[in-house]
Amino acid sequence: MKKNNITDQKPSPLKIIPLGGLEQIGMNITAFEYEDSIIVVDCGLAFPEDDMFGIDLVIPDTSYLEENIAKVKGFVITHGHEDHIGALPYVLQKINVPVFATRLTMGIIENKLKERGMMETTQRKVVKFGSSANLGCFRVEFIKTNHSIVDAAALAIYSPVGIVIHTGDFKVDYTPVYGDAIDLQRFAELGRKGVIALLCDSTNAERPGFTPSERTVGKTIDQLFQEHSDTRIIIATFASNVDRVQQIIDTANKYGRKVVVEGRSMVNIIATASELGCLNVPENTLIKVDQLKDYPGEQTVIITTGSQGESMAALSRMAESSHRKISIGEGDTVIFSSSPIPGNEKAVTNVINKLLLKGADVVFQDVHVSGHPCQEDIKLLYTLIQPKYAIPVHGEYRHLKAQAKLVESLGYTSQNTFLLQSGNVLEITPDSAEVTGDVPVGIILVDGIGVGDVGNIVLRDRQHLAEDGIVIVAFALESGTARLAGEPEIASRGFVYIKEAEGMMKGAGTVVQDALYKCEERGWTDRNHIRSVVKDTLSDFFWKKTQRRPMVLPMILEI
C-alpha cells in the first residue's frame, strides 16, 4: 500500500516582543506579531535620569518596527498617561499607522498631535468599551478597567494562536468616581473561553492587600477642607488624575470656594475632559488666576501641577518665588495629593522644605491612593482569567519578580511564568512557549527639537563638563609651522575661578608654550596632532595640580 507523503506543517507562533517598559517605570511599548501582522500596544516615554544633562525626554528605539513597517497595522493604546502615549508624536513620524484608543485617551493624544501639526496625517479611531478593532490577523477588544485616569482599558488580543490579555495599568475599584467599575465579568467570560497568556501590571506587586478606592481620597480631602477652613488651599496632583480633580472641585463647591487651575498640562487635560463629559464642573466655580485678588484666601482653592517636584511646574515656581501671579506664605495650606514616583523623593522634599520656610502649612500624607493593583487584586484577576502563561509587565525587575513569586501560590511555575526583558522575543504556539531570541532595543534622547542627535558621546561630554568644567586655550601659530606667535590665552568655566588661581593658569600657559616648542623642534605641523599634544599635556598638568580633568579645548589661530 502506497503511503501518503504528507508533511506536518508546524503552526506559526505568536511573537510577543516588549520594546520597552520592563526595566523601569515608563517607556511602555509591546509588539505582538503573527506572520505578516504586527500590532503595537502603547507607545510611551520615560523622563531623563539625573545624569542625562539637558535631555528633555527619553523615547524607545523602534528600529524593529521601522524595519518591519509593512507588517505594522496600528497602535492600540490602553490609557492616556505619558509613559504609555508620550512617544507617539515622535514614532508616528516614522511609522504612520492608525491609532486606536478610548475617548479621553484619544482626546489627550489629539492635543499632542495638534501641537505638532499631525492631525491631518494621523488616522485615529475611538473605540468604545466592549467593542473591537480588526488589525490584520488580530482582533483587539477593549475592556473597562479602573486606573488613576478616566477611560483606562485592558485589551483582549485575539490571535490565531489564542487569546492574550494585556491589562494595561489598572486597579480594581468597585466605587469609581466616574464611570463604571472594572468589568470583572468580562475577564471571567474570557477565562472560561480560554486565555493563553496574561500580561499583568506589576507596579504594586510587592504590596499586600487590595488597592483602596479613589473615593477614599475624597473623604480625606473633605476632612482637610473642614480643618483648614480659614486658609487658602493649594492642592498639587497629577494633571491626568481627572477623578482626583473632580473630587477636589466637588469639595470646593461644597464649601463655597472658587477654583483656579494652574499648570499648562492641568489646564489642557481639564479642558479636554470637560469637553468629553468626563469631568463635571459646577457653573461659576472656576475663576482665572487674575481673579484671585478679588476673593479672600479662605474662599479659594488652587489646583496645580508639580506634585513630583518638577523644576518648571507651577508649584515649584511658587516655592521658588518665581511664579508671576501666585505667592505662597502664611495663611496657605499646600496639600500634596500624590506619592513621589521612585527617584523623585529628593525633588519633592526640596519643594516641601521651601514651602515650609515660606510659612505655609504642608500636608503630604494620606491624601493619595495608587492606581495600580496590590497583591490581592492581581490574584483576583489571575483567578478569573486562568491564563496558561503568566507574563508580568510594567515595572522594574523587582516588581516583575514580585508578581512571579506571587502567582506561585496560584500554581504557576517557572515553566509557565516568563520574566521578559526588553527586546526578548517570546514565541507562543498552542502547545508551547519559549524565548527564542532578541530584537534591537534601546533609547532615543530628545533634546529640544532634536530627536536622536544626542548620543552617548555627547552625553559623556555633558557629564564631563558637569563634573570638571571646561578649559579653553587659544593660541596663534605662524602659517604652516608650529611656531607660537604671542602668548596663549586661557579661559575656564566650571573648573576654577581664574582670579583665585592665577598662579596655576600662568603655569598652564607655560606648559602650553613648552609643548608647542617641542612640536616646533620635531617639525610637527599637522593641526590636529598639535591640538592633541596640547590637550594631553594640559590635562596631565591640571590632574597633577587639582586631581580633576576638565575638558580641554585647544583653539588655533593661523597667522
N, C-alpha and C positions, 0 to 999 in steps of 0.2 A: 504493500500500500504506500502511495506517494505521500510524503509529509508536506504540509503547508509551510512555506518559507515566510513566516511572519515574524517581523522584528518588533519586540515590545518597545514602544517609544516611552522614554522617561518623561513624565509631565514637567512642564516648565515651572520653575519655582517663583514664588512671590519674594521679591527682594525688599527688605526694609533697611534704609540707609540713613541714619542720622548724620546730618551735615553740620550740626552744632547743637549746643544746649546740654551736653551730657558731662561737662567738666566744670560747669559754672551755672549761676542763676542768670540766665539771659541768652540771647542769640539762638533761640529755638527754631529749628528748621529740620524737617524729616522728609525724605523722598520715599515713595512707595512705587516700585517698578514691577511690571509684569509684561514680558515680551516687548511690544512696541509702545507701551503706555507708561508714563510717569505722572504721578500727581505729587504735589508738594504741600505738606501740612505746615502752615505758619512760616513766617519769614521775619525773624526778629533781630534786634540789635543788642549789643552789650555796651555798657558805659566804660570808659577807659580806666585802666589801672593807674595807681599813683605815679608809676614811673613812665607813663606814656605822655610825656610833656607836650602840651599843645594840641593833643588829639581830642576831637570832639565826640566821635562815635566809633564803635567797632562793629563791623558787619561781617557776615560769613562769606567765605570764599565759595562761590557757586560754579567753579570751573567745570565740575562734573555735569551739572545741568546744562551749561553752555555747550559742552561737547556733545550732549545728547538732546539738543534743543528740539529736534524733530519729534522726539517722544513726549515732551512735556505738554500735558493737556491743560494744566491750570494750577493755581494756588488756592488752597482751601484753608480758611482762617478760623481758628477756634474762638478768639476774642480780641478785644482792642487794646491790649497792653503793649507798650513799646517793645518788650522783649519777645513779642510774637508778631508785630506788624512793622516795627520801626525801619527795617531794611528794605521793605517793599519798593519805595520810590527809587532806590538805587538799583535793585536787582531787576525791576521791570524794564529798565532802560536797556538791559542786555537780553532779558528773557520776557518778551512781551506776549504773555498768555493771559487768558481770563482769570479774574479773581472772584471767588465765591465766599460770601460771609453773611452773617445775620445783620439785622437792621442797624443797630448802633455801631457795631464793628465796622460796617461799610461806611457809615457816616464819618467816623474818625479817619478811616483810610482816605476817603474823598477829600477831607481837609488837607491831608498831606499832598495828595495829587494836585489839588488846586494851587498850592504854594509853588509847585514845580511845573505848572502848565501841562499836566499829563492827563487831564480829564478826557480830552478828545481821543487820545491814543490808547487808553486803557479800557478794556472790556470789563464790565462789572455786573455781577449778578447777586441780588439779595435773595437769600434762601430762608424760608420760614422753618421753624422747628417742626419736625415730623416729615418735612419734605426732603427730596433727594436731588442731587446733581449727577448727571451722567458724564463721565470723562473717560473716553477711550474704553479700556477693558474694565474700568471701575465704576461703581455707583457709590456715592457718598451721601449718607443720611445724617442730618443734623439733629442732635438730641439735646433737649433742655437740661442745662445744669445751673448751678449757682456758683458765683465767684465774687470777687471784690469789684466787679464791673458788670453792668447790666448786659444781657444778651450773650452770655458765655455759652458755648456749645461743646459737647463731646461729638465725636464723629464715628459712625459705624461705616467701615470701608468694606464694601462687598467686592471680592475679587474672585477669579476662577478657582483659587485655592481654598477660599473660605472667608469668613467674616473676621475682620480685625477691628477692634475698638480702640480709639485714641481718646483719652478722657479730656485732653487739654488741661488747663488749670481749673480745679473745681473744689467745691465743698458741698457737704450735704446740709442744706438749710431748709427746714420744714416751714419756717415762717419768714420768707424773704421780704424785704421792704417793698420791692417792686416785682410784679410778675409772679409766675408760678414757681412752686418748689421743683427741685430736681426730679426728672422723670425716671424714678426708680423702676416703675412698672415696665418701661420700655427696655431697660437694661435686663430685667428678668426675662422678658419675652425673647430677647436676643440670646440670652443664656440658654433657654430651652431649645432654640434653633441650633445652637452650637457655635461657639466662638473659638477661633483657632488661636488668637493671641490678643492680649490686653496690654496696651501701653498706658501705664497709670502714673499720674502725678506723684512725685516722691518728696516734695518740698518739706512736708511736716512728718515724714515717716519715722522720725526719732521721737515724736511727741505722743504720749499715751492719751487715751480717751477720745472724745469727739470734739470737733471744732464747734465753738458756740455760734449761735445765730447772730446775724448782723443786728437784729433788733435789740440785743442786749446792750449794744453800744448806745442806742438811742436812749435807753433808761439812764445810763451813766451821764450822757450829755444833758438830759433834763435835770438831773440832780446837780450838775455843775452850774447850770444856769440859775437854779434856786440859790445855791451857795454864794454865787458871785453876782447877785442882783444889782449891786451898786458899783460895778466896774464895767468898763468896755471889755468885750470878749473878742479875742483873735484866735481862730482855730486853723491850724495847719494840718492838711491831709493830702492824700494823693488826688491829683486832679481827676483821675479816671474813676474814682470811687463814687459813682453817682448816687448809690444808695446812702452812703455816709453824708454826702452833701444834702440829699433830700431830708434826712433826719435833722440835720443842723438847721435847715431852712424852716422845717415844720416847728422845731422847738423855738426858734427865734420869733416866728409868727405867734406862737402860743403866748410868749411873754412880751409881745408888743415891741419887738426890736426890728429895726431896719437892717438890711443885709447888704454888705459890699463884697463883691467878688474881685479878688486881686491876684494877678499872675496870668500870663498870656495863655498857658495851656489850660488853666482852670476856666477862664472866660470862654475859650473855644469849645471845650467839651460840654460845659453847661449850656451853651447856646445850641449845640448840636443835639444834646439830649432833650432839651425843651422842645425844639422843632419836631423831633420824632415822637414826642409824647412819653418819653422815658423819665421825665422829670416834671413835677408839678410845682410851679412857683406861684404862691398866692398873689393876687393883684396888690400893687403898691407896697410890696415887700422889698424888692431890690431897689437900691439907690446907687448913684455913681459916687466914686471916691471923692469928687469935689464937693459933694453934698454932706460929707461927714461933719463939717463945721457947723451945719445947721441943726444938729441934734446933739443932746448931751451924750457923753460916752456910754452911760448905762442903758441907753436906748439903741445901741448899735452893736452889730456883730460883723467882723471881717473874716471871710473865708479865704484862705490864702494857700499858695504853693510854698514849698520849702521845708516840708516835714522831714526831709532827709539831709538837711544841712547844705543843700546845693548852693554854691557860692553866688550864683546870679539869680537865684529865686527870690521872690518878693520878701519872704520872712527874713532871709539872710541880709538883704539890703536894709530892712528895718532895724535889725540888730546892729548893723554897721553904721547906722545913721546916714545911709546914702540913698534911702528911698525919698523920692522927690515930694511925696504927698502925705506920707504917714510917718509919724514919730511915735515911738513907744516909750513909756515911762511909768511912773507911779500912777495907780488907778487903772492899769491894764492887766488883764488876765490872759495869758497865752497858753493855749491847750494844744498839745501835740497828739493828734488823733491818728497815730500810726506807730509802728515799731521800726527801729532802724534796720534797714537791709544790711546783712553781713558785709562789713567793710566800711559802712557809713557811720559807725558809732562815734568815732572821734569828731567828725564834722558836726554831728547832731549835738554832742556835748559842748562843743565850742560855741554854737549858736545859743544853747541854753544858758551858758555862763554869761554871755554878753547881754542877754535879755535880763538876767537876774541883776547884773551890775547896773542896769538902767532903772532898776526898781520895780520891774514887772513881777507879777506872781505867775510862776510857770507850773503847769500841770502836765506831766508826761507819763503817767502810769494809769493802766486800766481803762484807757479810752480807745481801745483798738481790739479787733478780733481778726484772725487770719482769714484769708480767702482760700486756703488750701486744706486738704483732708488730713486729719490726725489718724492714728493707727486704727481706731475702731471704724472710721469712715472707709478707710482703704479695705479693711477686712470685709465690710458690708458689701462693697462693690464686687470684690472677688467672689464672694459667696453667691451673689445674684447672677454674675456672668459666667462663672465656672470656665475660664479660658483654659485651653490646652497648654499654652505657653505664657509665662509671666515676663514682661519686659518693662522694668522700672525706667521711667524717664523724668526729665525736668529736675535738675539739681546737680550738686557736686557729687563726687563718688560716694561720700559718706551717706548722702541721702538715698542714693540708689541701693547701696549696700544694706541700709536700714530696712528698706522695703523688701529686699530679697530675703533678709533674715525674718522679717515679719511674716511673709507668706509661707515660710517653712511650716508654721503651725497649722496652715491650711492644706498641707500635703505636697507643696511644691518642692522639688529637689533641684540640685544643680543641673540635672539633665533637661528640665523644662523651665528653668529660670535663666534669663540672659542679661548679664550686666554689660551692656554695649559701651563702646567708646565712639566718639565722633569719627566718622569715616569707615566704621565697620560695615560689612555687607552681610546681613543675616538673611539666609535663604530658607524659605519655608515651603514645604510641599505638604500634601495631606497626611503624609506619614512621618515626616522628619523636619528637623530644624537645626541649622548649624551656621556658624560664621565661616564664610568661605574666602574672605579677602578684605581688601580695603580700597577706598577711593580717595583721591586727594581732597584734603580739607585744610582749613586754616582761617586766618582772619585778614580782613582788609581794613586799613585805618582811614578814617575820614577826617580831614583837617581843612576846615573852611569849605571851599568849593572843590577842593582836591579830593579825589577818591582813589586810593591805592597808590598815590605818588609819594607817600611817606612809607618807606620800608624799614627794615631792620637797621640798615646802615645809618639812615637819617635819624632814627630813634636813638641809636647808640651815641651819635653826635650830640643830640639834645641832652641825653643823660650825662654825657661827658661835660658839656657846658654847665649843666645844673650843679654838678658835683665839684668841679675845679675851675670853672670860668674859662676865659679866653685871653690870650696874649697876641697882639698883632705887632709884628715887627716889619717896618718899611725901610727899604734902603735902595740907593741908586747905584747902578753898575754902568761902567762905560760899555758902549755897544760892542758886542762880540767878545767881551772879556769878562773876567770875574773881578776886575779892579773896582774897588769901592770909591765912589765919588761923594764924599761927605759922610757925616756920622749917621748911623742907623737911628731911627725914631721908634720908640716902643710905647705902646698903649695897652692897657688891660681893662677888662670888665669881668667882675665876679671872681677875680683871683686875689689881688691885694689892692689896697688903697695906695696909689703911687706916691702921694705926698709923704706917706709914712714909711715908704720902702724905697726911698731914692737911692740909697746905697746899693741895694740889690739890683735895681734897674740899671744903674751905671755899670755894675758888674756884668749884667746881662748884655749891655751894649758892647762891652769889651770882648765878651765871649763870641758875639756875632762877628765882630771885626776880625778876631783871630781865626774863626772858621773860614771867613772869606779870603783871608790872606793865604791860608793853606790851599784853598781851591785855586787861587791865582797861581801859586807856586807849582801846582800839579797840572796846570793848563786846562782845568775843567771849565767849560763854557756852557754846557747844557743847563738851561734854566731850571728844569725840573729836578735835575740832580743837585744843583746848588740849593734849591728850596729844601730838599730832603736833608741835606747836610746841616743847614741852619736849624731846621725844625728839630732834628735829633739832638744836636748839640745843646740847644736851648732847653729842651725837655729834660735832659740829664742835669743841666745846671739847676733848673728850678726844683727838680726832685731832691737833689742834694741839699738845697737851701731850705725847702719847705715840706718835703715829703708829700708834695702834691704834683700832679701832672696836668696843668692847664692845657687846653687846646692851643697849639701854636700855629699861627697863620702868617707865613712869610709873604711879603708883597714886594716885587721887584719893579723898580722904575728904570727904564732904559734911557741913557743919555748919550 
